[in-house]
Amino acid sequence: MNTNHRHVPPIGVHLTQDVVNRHGRFRARARWSDPVSRERRSYSATFETEDKARAFLEQLQSLTHIASDPLISLADYVAELGDRYLRGLDPSSTTSGYRGSIRVRVLPTLGHLAVRSISTAVIDRTIDRWESDCSPSTLKNTLSALIRVLDEAVRDEIIAANPARTRARRRTRSSTADLARTIPTLGDVQSLADACRRVHAAYGDFVLLSALLAARVSEVAGLVVSDIDWDNRLVTIARQHFPGSGGLCLKPTKSRHARRVPILKPLEPVLRRITEDRELDQPLLRGPRAGVLTTGTLSRATDWTNLVQRLGHPGLRRHDLRHAGATWFANAGVPLHIVRDILGHASIETTKGYLHADTTELTRAAERTSQHLRWSSYTT
């Protein structure tokens, strides 16, 4: 609820409320005595329906609560919280996803339960249900939203500990399947790019840039011609362009810091072609209708799910191209702290989560180990 702070009643005051029908519109009014000046104050607003007017008064009343009902249901607690659990999140992207997760998955499953009765066992069984219908990223976002809500319940002293936080890293069936999937080789990615290029050249270029720059899809969409530094053979990743709340968003990278990525040899022909004779402020890539390329448009235009299935990489996500690039850098012997900087991570632990075995490196590992074992047998 957006209200001027002068109209918000102080915490703990008693409100007198009424709803009046005035010519088919409903005026909701709350009155209270200011605890300092003792002056009588009021706040009113007009709505098209009585239900909206009463919902407004209920939300205004929630702002005066000293403490929440210890037996409150999760649905009522979320309504009482409003947007408090979203503080500190990016309003252009993350908040809308979290609101949707709460509305579409959390409340239909757990909303009827008292907050106090939501245990780790309940969270586990709920995850089991969500897993059958949700992708790993959707499940992760849903749990993150639930964790934020229950963190507020801890602060409000409704519960002593957050049961969802202890289950956030539980290994799920989906994550186990992810572990079995190997990272595509450069040849695999080039074949994928060629297949996408048959739909439109920009789609194939997009695939190669995502992998060989180890960049997010939104970051590739945000590149402009001036980001390519041929003198130093570097690409500066400074912004991301993506569909967010209210339309397309252009903003800094996730870390809010620009980073530089070296231009690898396989990427050079593509970058030469799409930067030649172009103005420095021009977007590097655009779709068939000159629109911003997104993971959704790429998926729909190329029939991504069936395409990667036919190419022998079922379940490969667009974001997996970034994982592939990170793995190639690490397998080439690039120090982990440099890989971290290339990816734009704050923590090396986050970077480690992006590195996976690919078949080429596993084969080389077997050859090196076999050679070592043969040499050891000669020296004993």
N, C-alpha and C positions, 0 to 999 in steps of 0.2 A: 504494500500500500504506500503510495507516494503522498505524503502530507507535509505541509510546512511545519517545522519543528515547534513553532509557537502554538500550533493547534493540538499538538500531541499532549494528552493528559499525563501528569507526573505518575511515576510508579507508585502504586499503593493507594491511590485516591479512589473514592467511591463515585461511580458514574450513574447519573440519571439519564435514561434513554427513552426516546419515543420515535415512532414513525407515523407521519401524517400524509394522507392522500390529498394532493392538491391538483385538481384538474387532470387526473390521470397520471401524474408523476408523484413520486414518493420522496418526501423529505425525511432524512435520517438525522436526528440531533442528539448529541451527547452533552451533558452539563456536569460541571464539577466545581468544587471550591479550591482555589489555589492555596496550597499548604503554607506559603510564605506570606503573601499579601492578604489572604482570606477573601480576595475578590472572587465573584462568581464568573466563571468562564464557560464558553460553549464552543462547539464545533458542529457544523451542519453541512450536509451535501445532499444533492438531489439525484435520484436514479429513476430509470424507466420502469423497474419492477420492484415490488415489495421485497422479494427474496434478495435482490442485490442490496437494497437498503439495509436489511437486517444483517446480511453478511458483512457489510461495512462496519456496522456497530459491533459485531462480534470480534472483528479484527482489531478495532479500536480498543475494545475491552481487554483483549489479550496483551496490549501494550502496557497495561497497568498492573499486570499480575506480578506479585512478589515471587511466587513460586508456581510451577505447573502442578496440576493434579498428579499425585504420585501413581494413580491408576489409569492415567490417560492412554487412549489407544494411539497407535502409531499414526493413523490417518488424522486424528484430531491434533496430534502434536505437530505434524507437518504443516497443517493449516495454521496453527498457532505460531510456528516458527516464521512463516512467510519466507523471505529470501535470506534470512540470517545465516543459514548453512552454506550459502553461496559466496560469502565474503572472501575477497582475495582472488576469486577466479576471473578468468578473462570473459567479460560479458559478450564479446562478439562471437565466441565459439563454444567454450566449455559449459557455460551456464545453461544454454538451451539444451544441450545433451543431457546434463544432469537432471534438469527439470523433467525432460521426457522420460528418463530412466525411472524417476520416482513415480511419475504418473502412470506409465505404461506397464511397469514390471513390479516395482516395490509395493505400491499401495494395493493393487489387486491381489497380491500374494500374502502380504503381511499386515495390511492396513487395519484389519479388524482386531488384531492382537493388541493387548496391552504392551506398552514399551517394555515394561519390567519382565514380561514373559518371553521376550525374544532372547533365546539362549544360543550358545554356539551350536548345539544340536539342531535347533530350528534353522539357523543360518546354513548349516551343512545340507539339510534336506531341501532347503530353498534353492541352493546352488545346484543341487542335483536336477531339480526341475528346470531351472533356467538353462542349464547346459544343453538340454535336448533341443532347444529352440534358438539359442543365441550363439553368435560367433564369439571367439575369445575376446575380441576388443569390446564388443557390446557387454559381455559379462564383466569385464574389468571396469568399464565405466559405470555399470549399475552398482557394483560393489563399492566403488569409490564414492558414489552419491549416497548410498546407504551409510557408509562409514561416517561421512560428514554429518548426516542427520543424527546418528547415534552419539557422535562426539558432543553435539550440543546437548543431548540428553544427559551425558555425563556431567557437563558443566552445570546443568540445571538440577543436578543431584537427584534425578529420577532413577538412574542406574549407577552402579559403582564402577563398572568397566564396560568398554565397548566390545560386545561379542563378535561383531563383524570384523573388527580390526585384526583379531587373532586368526581369522580364517581367510584373510585377503590373499595370502600366498599359498593357499591350499592347492595342491596339484590336481588339476581337473582332467577329465577325459580328453578335452580339446587340447590342453597344453601337452599332454602325453603324446598325442598324435603329432603335434608340432615338432617334438623332439626327434621323431622318426623321419622327418622330412629333411633332405639335404639341400644345401644351398646350390643354386644353379651355377654352372661354369660360365665363363665369358662366351663360349660358343653357344651355350643354351640361350643366354640373353640376346645374343645377336640373332639367333633364329627367331626368338620371340619378337624382337624389334622388326625383323623382315616381315613377319606375318602381320604385325600391326601396321606397318608401312603400306601394305597392300590396301588397307582401308583408307589411310591418309598418311602422308609423309610425316606430319607433325607427331602422330601417335608413335611411330617407330623411333623418332628422335627423342621423344619424351622418355621412352623406356631406357634408351642408352644413357641419357643424362642422369636419370634417377639412379642407375646402377653405378656408372663410372664416376659420378660425383658423390656417391653415397648420400644423396640428398632426399629430403622429404618431397612428396609430390607437390605440396603447396609452395615449397622453396623453388623448385624447378619452374613452376608457373610464374613466380615472381622475378625471375632473371630478366635483365635487360642487356642490350648489346654492350654497354659500357662496363658491365661486370666482368667481361673477358679481357684479361691482361695478357696480351701475346708477348710482351717484352719479358715478363717474368714467368710466363706459362702458368698462370693462376686464374682461378675463377673465384670471385668474391660473392659469397651468399649472404645477402644483407636483409632480405625481406621475404615474406610469404604472401601469396595471393590465393584466396580460397573462398568458397561460399560459406557465409556465417549468418548469424542472426541479423535479419534486416537486409540481406543481400550480400554481394561480393565484398570481401574485406581485404585491405592491403595494409600490412603491419609488419613490424620487425620479426625476426626469427623467434623461435620458441625461447631461446636463451636470452633474447633481446640484444645479442651481440653479433656483429658481422664476423664471418670466418672465411678463410681462404682454403681452397682445395686445388691441388696440382692438376694440370691437364695431362691425362694419360694418353699415350700414343693412339690407342683405338678410338678415342673420342675426338682427336684432332680433325679428321676429315669432316665430321658432322658440324663441329663448331666453326670451321672455316666456311662451310657452305651457308650456314644460317646467319653469319655475321657479315659476310662480304657485301660491300657497297650499301650498308644500312646505317641509318642515323643512330647515334649513341644512346638516345633515350627510348628507342623502340624496344618493345617486348621481344625477348629471344624466340619464344614460341607462341603460336596461337592456333586454335582449331580451324576446321574447315570454314566456319562462318566468322572467323576472326574473334572468337570468344576465348575466354580464359579456360585453359585445360584443367580439369579436376579429375580426381580418382573416379568419380561417378561417371563423367562423360567418357573417359577412357574405357571403363568397364562396359558401358552400354554399347558404345560404337564398335568395339572389337569383339563383343560376346566373350569377355575375358575368361569366365569360368570354363566354358567349353574349349576355348582356345588353349589354355594352359593344360587342360586335360589331354587334348590331342597331342600336345608337344611333350607329354610325359612328366609334367609337373603339376599334378592335381592339387588344388588347394593353394597354389602360389598366389600371394596377395601382392598388390602394387607396392606396399611398404616393404615386402621382402626383397625388393630390388635394392633398397638402401642397406639391408642386412647383408646382401651379397657383396656390395661394394666394400662395406666395412671388413668383411671376411677376407676379400682379396687383398686389401691393404695389409691386414695382419699376417696372412699367409706368406706375403712377400717379404716379411721380416721388418715391416715398419714398426717402430716402438709403440707400445700401447698408448703412451701419453700423446703421441702425435696422432694416432687413430682417433683418440678422444677429441682432440682439437678439430680434426677433419669433420667429425660428426657433430660437433658443437655441444658435447655433453659436459656437464659440470663435474660428474663423477666418473672415475674409471670403472667402478662397479657397474654403472649403467652401460658403459661401452662393452664390457665383457658379455652382457646379455645379448649383444648384437652379433657376436662371433660364433660361427657354426662350422662344423666339419663339412668340407665338400669332397666329392669322390676323388678328385685329383690329388688332394693333399693326403687323403687316407691311403691311396696307392703309393705315393712317395714315402709315407711313413712306414708302410710295410716293406718297401725296398730297402730303406735305410736300416730298419731293424733287422731284416734278414741278413744284410751285409755285416752288421755288427755281430750277429750270432755266429756267422761263418768265421769271422776273424777271431772271435773268442774261442771257438773250437780248435783253431790252429795254435793258439798260445797256451793251451792247458795240457 
